[in-house]
Amino acid sequence: MKLNLPVIILNSTVLMPESIIRFEFDDEISKNVIDESELFHDNKLFVVTNFSIDQNININELPSIGTIAKITSKLQLPNGKTRVVLKGIERAIVLSYLDIDKDSIESILSTIPNQEIDENTKNAFIRKLYSELDDYIKKVPYMSDSFLSSISEESNLSKITDVIANNLSLDNEKIMSYLIETNAMKRVEMLLEDMYKGLQLFNIESNLEGRVKKELDEEQKNLYLKEKIRLLKQELGELSPKQEEIEQLKEKVEKINASEDIKNKILYEIDRYEKMSDFAPEMNSVKSYIDYMLDLPWQIYTTDIDDLNQVKDSLDKTHYGLDDVKYRIIEYLAVKKLSNNVNAPILCLVGPSGVGKTTLAHSIAKSIGRNFVKISMGGVDDEAFIKGHTRTYLGSAPGKIIDGIKRAKSSNPLFLIDEIDKMSNNYKGDPMSALLDVFDSTQNKYFKDNYIEEEYDLSKVLFITTANDINLIPNALKDRLEIININGYTELEKLSIAKKYLIPTISNDYNIKNIKISDDDILEIIRFYTKESGVRELERLLLKIIRKIITDKIMSNQKLNITIKNIKNYLGKRIYENEVISGEIGLVNGLAYTNFGGDIVPIEANYYDGSGNLTFTGSMGDMMLESAKVALSYIKSNYKKFNIDYELFKRDIHINIPNIAIKKEGPSAGVAITTCLISTLSNLKVSNKIAMTGEITLRGNILGVGGIKEKIIGAYINNIETIFIPYSNIGDLDDIPDEIKDKITFIPVKKYDEIYEVLRRDSEIQWN
């Protein structure tokens, strides 16, 4: 098969089929070649090797055989360079090179067809090759067997020879000889010959080793004398600046509380650094690595505060409620007091924005006397963010876990990993999978960052993670987390938080002794200027009001006694109005759990002449669409019970959920959609003081749903008086504040018939 591809020329480096090569560039020529490959050639290009020292490329002197490769990844580096990873696919013969312009070369190629080999002959070659390879790996200790798994089930002789050739210790010119040999059986003979030669060389080296050992004593003597000379020079002040630096580094190694393996690793790198020329390109990266290893807090631990009452008081001073999290921390400290071998829990605080998840983690660290460090996972899609880059890459760096430990300056900080539900994965790797090693209590003691290349004990770190939506976290990762749900606040809870925490904090930060604001005014802000589960927006608005008052008083030379009156003067007209828009046929209040907490979701329906089609609008997700179809099927099968004329089902039915800009998803609207359709088709009026939630089945069973507390709080804010909930959610009512229970009637139901009977009676009483 013939094809044409852009050409990449490697200097003295050979890319074989089945091998991978990485290189970086910042020149325009290479960029154009890569762009052309991506745009027009399905990421493929042709790679050839130039062994000539002449930098001026003559296309007539380029090799006639090379490798078709594919770009598997491309990454823009912070230093402006581009890193590209190429994987060799197959050999190709060059029919001609085309000098497209001054710098760009294209090739017209012919792929090499698979060689036909007798099956018995091929199997004999493969058995012989594997037999000799097994013997070679056993006798040569520096030969790795990690690549064997990739060819264990392989029957393609050409691929087998290429994989083995890539893993033998061969120079580039020898590799080139394998590339230009298109006959797979001849490559087998070449491999056998090279393995025989390798064994002979290894035997010679082994014989020399005994003789070298005898000379070590003499070498030790020389080292002793050199050290003595160095000390004399130090006394005389004749050491060079670099030698003084080396001595200081070695002294630091002795002082760190790391294992001998770690110290030996650092000393090895210091020895490399000492022998390097000042102009060596690796010099800065080696020095950076040494400094980083010395700065890590090896086995440095802070002492936890073991006065549990003191810890509890400290947490209560900074955060209202959140008792589950606070008690879990107290539990951990109590058990740890009995045994220092207790692994720290991996907590995951799940709840809507603004309820205090992040600030609570900081307060926990302060209350128990641990250093605090935080990273955010929002938008992270690179595995290296967690585990770092290997040092072979230019500009490599450690991952954020180890870097956080370094910033914390202790090996047992409280480590907050924020927004773990916002991660994603692509060709760069899967950061969620990388977190498995971090969160597994049986493995994180041996966590290995790609950059530092040594194990680091994370078992004493107290990890706390946060998430808004637990469903976005994979089950494998979720299994390692201890989930603690943090619900939204009621109006009275927000009022209490504002009076006990927000206003005193603002007063302290702005150095104002007295800020007066009535409960009614705070509730006015909460009800009509915010729409959130937490208190973040409430705090912003209080700050906005107080800043305006401070500015006015200072400009008019008045005393800073702040009394807040008439909220509209500072915040303008109301932003939100708590209106329930139902109360007519075909309009029903459902309940939803959003990022802002619970809320009312009006669902409306209508029908008109048509052919029995069902239309959905309002940005309904797949699960909600399925709930609507289940609801319609249930109603059709029970139409007589609901006093519906079956002829109406032959008309088109339209279901809509207003506020089309917001995506709606989940099965919990099933009951509300069912009621909406029955109301539409049977002229049943539903009170605007009623709301409902629950999943419905084809037989009218009502199944439990999540977010009950938030939904009920949202209903309470919107003046709902009666709520239908699934019978299996009765236990969730224990978490509902008494102030809400006193004003709302809850009706637990198992079957939809129970809802219909209540609605029918209510309709007869209210409307007849």
C-alpha positions in Angstrom: 0.0 0.0 0.0 1.3 3.4 -1.0 0.9 6.6 1.1 2.5 9.9 1.7 3.5 11.3 5.1 5.4 14.2 6.6 8.9 13.4 7.7 10.6 13.7 11.1 14.4 13.3 11.1 16.0 12.1 14.3 19.7 12.6 14.9 21.4 9.3 15.8 18.3 8.0 17.4 16.3 5.1 16.0 12.6 4.5 16.4 11.6 0.9 15.9 8.1 -0.6 15.4 6.6 -1.4 18.8 8.8 1.2 20.6 8.0 4.7 22.0 10.1 7.8 21.8 9.6 11.2 23.5 11.1 14.4 22.3 10.7 18.1 22.8 10.9 21.0 20.4 10.3 24.7 20.2 11.2 25.4 16.5 8.6 26.3 13.9 9.7 23.5 11.5 8.9 20.7 13.9 5.7 22.4 14.9 4.5 22.6 11.3 5.3 18.9 10.8 3.3 17.9 13.9 0.4 20.1 12.9 0.3 18.7 9.4 0.3 15.2 10.8 -2.6 15.9 13.1 -4.7 17.8 10.5 -4.2 15.7 7.4 -2.6 12.3 8.3 -4.6 11.0 11.3 -1.6 11.8 13.6 0.8 9.7 11.5 4.2 10.6 10.2 7.4 9.0 8.9 10.5 8.8 11.1 14.0 8.3 9.7 17.4 8.5 11.4 20.3 10.6 10.3 23.7 9.4 11.5 25.6 12.1 9.6 27.2 14.9 11.7 26.5 17.3 8.9 23.5 19.5 10.0 22.5 20.3 6.4 20.1 17.5 5.3 20.5 16.1 1.8 17.3 14.2 1.0 19.3 12.0 -1.4 21.3 10.7 1.5 18.4 9.9 3.8 17.7 6.2 4.6 15.4 4.3 2.3 13.7 2.5 5.2 12.1 4.1 8.3 9.2 3.7 10.6 5.6 4.9 10.3 4.8 6.4 13.7 1.7 7.8 15.4 1.5 10.7 17.8 0.0 9.3 21.0 0.2 12.5 23.1 1.2 16.2 22.7 1.7 18.5 25.7 2.5 22.2 25.8 5.1 22.8 28.5 5.3 25.9 30.7 8.8 26.7 29.2 7.2 27.2 25.8 8.4 23.9 24.4 6.1 21.1 23.1 6.5 17.5 24.2 5.5 14.8 21.8 5.2 11.0 22.3 5.6 8.9 19.2 4.8 5.1 18.9 6.4 3.1 16.1 3.8 1.2 14.1 5.5 -0.5 11.1 8.4 -0.4 8.7 8.0 1.3 5.3 10.2 1.7 2.2 10.7 5.2 0.8 9.8 5.4 -2.8 10.8 9.1 -2.9 11.4 12.1 -0.7 9.7 15.4 -1.6 11.4 18.7 -0.6 8.2 20.7 -0.2 9.8 23.9 0.8 13.0 25.0 2.4 12.5 23.2 5.6 9.7 20.7 5.2 10.1 17.2 3.8 7.4 14.7 2.8 7.7 11.1 1.7 6.0 8.7 -0.6 6.1 5.3 1.0 5.2 1.7 0.4 4.4 -0.4 3.4 6.0 -3.8 3.7 3.6 -6.7 3.3 3.5 -9.5 6.0 6.0 -12.2 5.2 4.4 -15.6 4.6 6.0 -18.2 6.8 5.1 -21.8 7.2 3.3 -22.3 10.5 5.6 -25.1 11.8 8.7 -23.1 10.8 7.4 -20.0 12.5 6.5 -21.9 15.7 10.0 -23.5 15.8 11.6 -20.0 15.5 9.4 -18.6 18.2 10.2 -21.6 20.6 13.9 -21.3 20.0 13.8 -17.5 20.5 11.9 -17.8 23.8 14.1 -20.5 25.0 17.3 -18.5 24.4 15.7 -15.4 25.7 14.7 -17.1 29.0 18.3 -18.3 29.5 19.6 -14.9 28.7 17.4 -13.1 31.2 18.3 -15.6 34.0 22.0 -15.2 33.4 22.2 -11.5 32.8 20.9 -9.7 35.9 20.5 -6.3 34.3 18.2 -7.6 31.7 14.5 -6.9 32.7 11.7 -9.3 31.9 8.9 -6.7 32.2 8.3 -6.7 28.5 7.6 -10.4 28.3 3.9 -10.0 29.2 3.4 -7.9 26.1 4.4 -10.8 23.8 3.4 -13.8 25.9 0.3 -14.4 23.7 1.8 -13.0 20.5 2.0 -15.1 17.4 3.3 -12.5 15.0 7.0 -13.3 14.5 7.8 -9.8 13.2 6.3 -8.1 16.2 8.0 -10.5 18.6 11.4 -9.7 17.1 10.8 -6.0 17.2 9.8 -6.0 20.9 12.8 -8.1 21.9 15.2 -5.9 19.9 13.9 -2.8 21.6 14.6 -4.3 25.0 18.2 -5.6 24.4 21.0 -3.3 25.4 22.1 -2.4 21.8 23.6 0.8 20.4 21.7 2.9 17.9 23.7 1.6 14.9 22.8 -2.0 15.8 19.1 -1.1 16.3 19.3 0.5 12.8 20.4 -2.9 11.4 17.3 -4.5 12.8 15.1 -1.7 11.4 16.4 -2.1 7.8 16.1 -5.9 7.9 12.6 -6.7 6.7 12.8 -10.4 6.9 11.5 -11.5 10.4 13.4 -14.9 10.3 16.7 -13.2 9.6 16.0 -10.9 12.6 15.6 -14.0 14.7 19.0 -15.1 13.7 20.4 -11.6 14.5 18.8 -11.7 17.9 20.2 -15.1 18.8 23.7 -14.0 17.7 23.5 -10.8 19.8 22.3 -12.7 22.8 25.2 -15.2 22.5 27.6 -12.3 22.3 25.9 -10.7 25.3 26.4 -13.8 27.4 30.0 -14.0 26.4 30.6 -10.4 27.4 28.8 -10.9 30.7 31.0 -13.9 31.5 34.1 -11.8 30.9 32.8 -9.1 33.1 32.1 -11.6 35.9 35.6 -12.8 35.7 36.9 -9.3 35.9 34.8 -8.5 38.9 36.8 -10.8 41.2 40.0 -9.0 40.2 38.4 -5.6 40.7 37.4 -6.5 44.3 41.0 -7.1 45.1 41.8 -3.6 44.1 39.0 -2.0 46.2 41.2 -2.0 49.3 43.7 0.1 47.5 40.9 2.4 46.3 39.6 2.8 49.8 43.1 3.8 50.9 43.1 6.5 48.1 39.7 7.8 49.2 41.0 8.1 52.8 44.0 10.1 51.6 41.8 12.3 49.4 39.5 13.0 52.3 42.4 14.0 54.5 43.7 16.3 51.8 40.3 17.9 51.5 40.1 18.5 55.3 43.6 20.1 55.1 42.5 22.4 52.3 39.4 23.3 54.2 41.5 24.3 57.2 43.7 26.4 54.9 40.7 28.0 53.2 41.5 26.6 49.8 38.1 24.9 49.1 36.2 26.1 46.0 32.7 27.5 46.4 31.2 24.3 44.9 33.2 22.1 47.3 31.9 24.1 50.2 28.4 23.7 48.9 28.9 20.0 48.6 30.1 19.8 52.2 27.0 21.8 53.4 24.7 19.4 51.5 26.3 16.4 53.0 26.0 17.9 56.5 22.2 18.4 55.8 21.9 14.8 54.8 23.3 13.7 58.2 20.8 15.9 60.0 17.5 14.8 58.2 15.5 12.0 60.0 15.2 9.8 56.9 16.0 6.1 56.4 19.4 5.0 55.3 18.1 4.2 51.8 16.9 7.8 51.4 20.1 9.2 52.7 22.1 7.0 50.3 19.9 8.1 47.4 20.6 11.8 48.2 24.3 11.2 48.7 24.4 9.4 45.3 22.9 12.5 43.7 25.3 14.8 45.5 28.2 12.7 44.2 26.8 13.1 40.7 26.4 16.8 41.2 30.0 17.1 42.5 31.4 15.3 39.4 29.5 17.4 36.9 30.9 20.2 34.9 29.5 23.6 35.7 28.3 23.7 32.1 26.5 20.3 32.2 22.9 20.6 31.1 21.6 18.4 33.9 23.4 20.3 36.7 20.5 22.5 37.7 17.9 19.7 37.6 20.1 17.5 39.8 20.7 20.3 42.3 17.0 21.0 42.4 16.3 17.4 43.2 18.8 17.3 46.0 17.4 20.5 47.5 13.8 19.2 47.3 14.7 15.9 49.0 16.5 17.7 51.8 13.5 20.1 52.3 10.9 17.2 52.7 9.8 16.7 56.3 11.1 13.1 56.6 9.5 11.6 59.8 8.7 15.1 61.2 5.3 15.0 63.0 3.3 17.5 65.0 1.7 16.5 68.2 -2.1 16.4 68.3 -4.0 18.2 71.0 -5.5 15.4 73.1 -7.9 17.5 75.2 -11.1 16.5 73.5 -13.2 19.2 75.2 -10.8 21.8 74.1 -11.0 20.6 70.5 -14.8 20.5 70.6 -15.0 24.1 72.0 -12.6 25.3 69.3 -14.7 23.8 66.5 -18.0 25.2 68.0 -16.5 28.7 68.1 -15.9 28.7 64.4 -18.7 26.7 62.9 -22.4 26.3 63.7 -23.8 22.7 63.6 -22.0 20.2 61.5 -22.0 17.8 64.4 -21.4 14.7 62.4 -18.0 15.9 61.2 -17.0 17.4 64.6 -17.9 14.2 66.4 -15.9 12.0 63.9 -12.8 14.1 64.6 -13.3 13.7 68.3 -13.7 9.9 67.8 -10.5 9.7 65.9 -8.5 11.6 68.6 -10.1 9.5 71.4 -9.1 6.2 69.7 -5.7 7.6 68.8 -5.1 8.5 72.4 -5.2 4.8 73.2 -3.1 3.6 70.3 -0.8 5.6 68.0 -1.1 2.9 65.3 -4.6 4.0 64.3 -4.7 5.1 60.7 -6.2 8.5 60.0 -9.6 8.4 58.4 -10.2 9.6 54.8 -13.2 11.9 55.2 -15.3 13.2 52.3 -17.6 16.1 53.1 -20.5 16.1 50.7 -22.9 19.0 50.4 -23.9 22.1 48.4 -21.6 25.2 48.0 -21.3 27.6 50.9 -22.2 25.3 53.9 -18.6 25.5 55.3 -16.9 22.4 54.0 -13.6 24.1 53.2 -13.4 26.4 56.2 -14.4 23.6 58.5 -11.3 21.6 57.4 -9.1 24.6 58.2 -10.7 24.9 61.6 -10.2 21.2 62.3 -6.5 21.5 61.6 -6.2 24.5 63.9 -8.3 22.8 66.7 -6.2 19.6 66.8 -2.8 21.4 66.3 -1.9 20.1 62.8 -0.4 22.0 59.9 -2.9 22.7 57.1 -2.5 22.4 53.4 -5.0 22.5 50.6 -5.1 21.6 46.9 -8.1 22.0 44.5 -9.0 19.2 42.0 -11.4 21.3 40.0 -10.7 20.8 36.3 -7.7 18.5 36.9 -7.2 16.0 34.1 -3.6 15.0 34.4 -2.4 12.0 36.5 1.0 13.8 37.0 -0.9 16.4 39.1 -1.1 13.8 41.8 2.0 11.6 41.3 4.4 14.0 39.5 6.6 13.6 36.5 9.6 11.4 36.2 12.9 13.3 36.2 13.7 12.3 32.6 11.4 15.0 31.4 12.6 18.6 31.1 10.8 20.8 33.6 9.7 17.8 35.6 8.2 18.4 39.1 6.7 16.5 42.0 3.0 15.9 42.3 0.8 18.1 44.4 0.5 15.4 47.2 4.2 15.4 47.9 4.5 19.1 47.2 1.7 19.7 49.8 3.6 17.7 52.4 6.7 19.8 51.7 4.7 23.0 52.1 3.1 21.7 55.3 6.6 21.1 56.8 5.3 18.0 58.6 4.5 14.4 57.6 1.1 14.4 59.4 -0.7 17.6 58.3 -4.4 17.9 57.7 -4.5 17.7 53.9 -7.6 19.1 52.2 -8.4 17.9 48.7 -11.1 20.2 47.5 -13.7 19.4 44.8 -12.8 15.8 44.0 -16.0 15.5 42.0 -14.8 18.1 39.5 -11.9 15.9 38.1 -11.9 14.4 34.6 -9.6 12.1 32.6 -8.2 12.0 29.1 -5.0 10.9 27.3 -2.9 12.4 30.1 -4.1 9.8 32.6 -6.8 9.4 35.2 -6.2 11.5 38.3 -9.0 9.7 40.2 -7.2 6.4 39.8 -4.0 8.0 41.0 -5.8 9.0 44.2 -6.6 5.4 45.0 -3.0 4.9 46.2 -3.2 8.0 48.3 -6.5 7.1 50.0 -5.9 3.3 50.5 -4.8 3.0 54.2 -3.0 -0.3 53.3 -0.9 1.3 50.5 -0.4 5.0 51.3 2.4 4.1 53.7 4.4 3.2 50.6 3.3 6.1 48.3 5.8 6.7 45.6 5.9 10.0 43.7 7.4 9.8 40.2 9.7 12.7 40.8 11.3 11.8 44.2 11.4 8.1 43.2 11.3 7.0 46.8 8.5 5.8 49.1 6.9 8.3 51.4 4.7 7.4 54.3 1.3 9.1 54.0 -0.5 6.9 56.6 -0.4 9.6 59.3 -1.8 12.3 57.1 -5.4 13.3 57.9 -7.0 13.6 54.5 -10.3 15.5 54.1 -12.0 15.8 50.7 -15.0 17.8 49.6 -17.5 17.3 46.9 -20.8 18.8 45.8 -22.2 15.7 44.0 -21.2 12.2 45.4 -22.6 10.6 42.2 -19.7 12.0 40.2 -17.1 10.1 42.2 -16.2 6.6 40.8 -17.2 3.7 43.1 -13.6 2.5 43.4 -12.6 5.8 44.8 -15.8 6.3 46.8 -15.2 2.9 48.5 -12.0 4.4 50.2 -13.8 7.5 51.5 -15.9 7.9 54.7 -18.8 9.9 53.4 -20.3 12.6 55.7 -23.2 14.5 54.3 -23.5 18.2 55.1 -26.9 19.5 54.5 -28.0 23.1 53.8 -29.2 25.4 56.6 -32.7 26.5 57.4 -33.6 30.2 57.7 -33.3 30.2 61.5 -30.0 28.4 61.3 -28.7 31.0 58.9 -30.0 33.7 61.2 -28.1 32.1 64.1 -24.9 31.8 62.0 -25.2 35.5 61.0 -25.6 36.7 64.6 -23.0 34.3 66.2 -20.4 34.1 63.6 -20.6 36.3 60.5 -21.3 39.7 62.1 -18.8 39.2 65.0 -16.1 38.2 62.5 -16.9 41.2 60.3 -16.8 43.4 63.4 -13.4 42.1 64.4 -11.9 42.3 60.8 -13.1 45.9 60.3 -12.2 46.9 63.9 -15.8 48.0 64.6 -17.0 47.5 68.2 -20.8 47.4 67.6 -22.9 46.4 64.6 -26.6 46.5 65.1 -29.0 44.7 62.8 -32.4 43.3 63.6 -33.4 39.7 63.1 -36.1 40.8 60.7 -33.6 42.6 58.5 -31.3 39.6 58.5 -34.2 37.3 57.5 -35.1 39.9 54.8 -31.6 39.4 53.3 -31.8 35.6 53.6 -35.3 35.3 52.0 -35.2 37.8 49.3 -31.6 38.5 48.4 -30.0 35.0 48.6 -30.8 31.6 47.1 -28.3 29.2 48.6 -27.9 26.3 51.0 -25.0 27.9 52.8 -24.2 31.4 53.9 -21.5 32.5 51.5 -23.8 35.0 49.7 -25.3 36.1 53.0 -21.8 37.0 54.2 -21.0 38.9 51.0 -24.2 41.0 51.3 -23.6 41.8 55.0 -20.0 42.9 54.0 -21.5 45.0 51.2 -23.9 46.8 53.5 -21.3 47.5 56.2 -18.8 48.8 53.7 -21.3 51.2 52.3 -22.3 52.4 55.8 -18.6 52.8 56.8 -17.9 54.8 53.6 -20.9 57.1 54.2 -20.0 57.8 57.8 -16.3 58.5 57.2 -17.1 60.8 54.3 -19.6 62.7 56.5 -17.3 62.6 59.6 -19.8 60.6 61.7 -19.0 58.1 64.5 -18.8 54.5 63.4 -21.8 53.2 65.4 -23.4 51.0 62.7 -27.1 50.4 62.8 -28.5 48.8 59.7 -32.0 49.8 58.7 -34.0 49.7 55.5 -32.2 47.0 53.6 -33.4 48.2 50.2 -31.4 51.4 50.5 -28.2 49.2 50.4 -29.2 46.2 48.3 -31.9 47.6 46.0 -35.1 45.9 45.2 -35.6 42.2 46.1 -33.9 39.7 43.9 -36.0 36.6 44.7 -39.7 36.3 45.5 -40.9 33.0 47.1 -43.9 32.4 44.8 -45.6 29.1 44.3 -47.2 29.3 40.8 -49.4 26.2 41.0 -53.0 26.0 41.9 -54.6 25.3 38.5 -55.3 22.3 36.4 -52.2 20.6 35.0 -49.7 22.5 37.2 -48.0 20.6 40.2 -45.2 21.4 42.6 -42.3 18.9 42.5 -39.3 19.1 44.8 -35.6 19.3 43.6 -32.2 19.2 45.2 -29.8 21.6 43.4 -26.4 23.1 44.0 -28.2 25.9 45.9 -30.0 23.4 48.1 -33.7 22.4 47.9 -36.2 24.2 45.8 -39.7 24.0 44.3 -39.9 22.7 40.7 -43.3 23.5 39.0 -44.3 20.9 36.4 -46.9 21.6 33.8 -48.7 19.6 31.1 -51.2 20.1 28.3 -52.7 18.1 25.5 -54.0 18.8 22.0 -55.1 17.1 18.8 -52.4 14.8 17.5 -51.4 11.2 17.2 -50.5 10.2 20.7 -47.0 11.6 20.9 -45.3 12.7 24.1 -43.3 15.9 24.0 -40.8 17.1 26.7 -39.3 20.5 27.2 -37.4 22.2 30.0 -33.9 20.6 29.8 -35.0 17.3 31.2 -32.3 14.7 31.6 -32.5 11.0 30.5 -33.6 9.7 33.9 -36.4 12.3 34.1 -37.6 11.4 30.6 -37.8 7.8 31.6 -39.8 8.7 34.7 -42.3 10.6 32.6 -42.7 7.6 30.3 -43.2 5.3 33.3 -45.8 7.7 34.7 -47.8 7.8 31.5 -47.8 4.0 31.2 -49.0 3.7 34.8 -51.8 6.2 34.2 -52.9 4.4 30.9 -53.1 1.1 32.7 -55.3 2.6 35.5 -57.2 5.3 33.5 -60.6 4.3 34.9 -59.4 4.7 38.5 -58.4 8.3 37.7 -61.6 9.1 35.8 -59.7 9.7 32.5 -61.3 9.3 29.0 -58.9 6.9 27.2 -59.5 8.8 23.9 -57.4 11.6 25.4 -54.3 9.3 25.1 -54.6 9.5 21.3 -53.9 13.2 21.5 -50.4 14.7 21.8 -49.3 15.4 25.4 -46.7 18.1 26.2 -44.8 18.1 29.6 -42.8 21.2 30.4 -40.6 22.2 33.4 -40.1 26.0 33.4 -36.7 27.7 33.6 -35.3 25.9 30.5 -31.7 27.2 31.1 -31.3 24.9 34.1 -30.6 21.1 33.5 -33.0 18.9 35.4 -32.2 15.3 36.1 -33.1 12.4 38.4 -36.0 10.0 39.0 -37.5 11.8 42.0 -39.9 13.8 39.8 -41.8 10.7 38.9 -44.6 11.2 41.4 -45.0 14.9 40.5 -45.1 14.1 36.8 -47.7 11.5 37.4 -49.9 13.9 39.4 -49.4 16.6 36.7 -50.6 14.3 33.9 -53.6 13.1 36.0 -54.5 16.7 36.8 -54.3 17.6 33.1 -56.3 14.6 31.8 -59.0 14.4 34.5 -59.3 18.2 35.4 -58.1 17.5 38.9 -57.1 20.7 40.7 -54.0 20.4 43.0 -53.5 22.9 45.8 -50.6 25.4 45.5 -49.7 24.5 49.1 -48.9 20.8 48.2 -45.6 19.5 46.9 -44.3 16.0 46.4 -41.2 13.9 45.6 -40.5 10.2 44.9 -39.8 7.7 42.1 -42.8 5.8 40.7 -42.9 2.3 39.1 -45.2 0.9 36.5 -47.3 -0.6 39.2 -47.6 2.6 41.2 -45.1 1.8 43.9 -43.4 4.8 45.4 -39.6 4.4 45.8 -37.3 6.4 48.1 -35.1 9.3 46.9 -32.2 11.4 48.2 -31.9 15.0 49.4 -35.0 14.9 51.5 -33.9 17.4 54.1 -32.8 20.0 51.4 -36.1 19.5 49.5 -38.2 20.0 52.6 -36.2 23.2 53.5 -36.8 24.5 50.0 -40.5 23.7 50.3 -40.7 25.4 53.7 -39.1 28.6 52.3 -41.8 28.6 49.5 -44.6 28.3 52.0 -45.6 24.7 51.3 -47.9 23.2 53.9 -48.2 19.6 52.8 -45.6 17.3 51.4 -45.9 13.7 50.1 -42.7 11.7 50.6 -41.9 8.0 50.0 -42.6 5.8 53.0 -39.0 4.6 52.9 -37.8 8.1 53.6 -39.6 8.4 57.0 -36.2 8.1 58.8 -35.0 11.3 57.1 -37.6 13.3 59.0 -35.5 12.9 62.1 -33.0 15.4 60.6 -35.7 18.0 60.0 -35.7 21.0 62.4 -38.7 21.3 64.7 -39.5 24.7 63.4 -40.3 23.1 60.0 -42.1 20.1 61.4 -44.5 22.4 63.2 -45.6 24.1 60.0 -45.6 21.3 57.4 -47.7 18.1 57.3 -45.8 15.1 56.0 -47.6 12.3 54.3 -45.5 9.1 53.8 -46.8 6.9 51.0 -46.1 3.5 49.6 -48.5 3.5 46.6 -49.6 6.3 44.3 -53.3 5.4 45.1 -52.7 7.0 48.6 -51.6 10.3 47.0 -54.6 10.3 44.6 -57.1 9.8 47.3 -55.8 12.7 49.4 -55.7 15.0 46.3 -59.2 14.0 45.2 -60.6 14.7 48.7 -58.7 17.9 48.9 -59.9 19.0 45.5 -63.6 18.3 46.4 -63.3 20.2 49.6 -61.3 23.2 48.2 -63.0 23.7 44.8 -66.5 22.4 44.9 
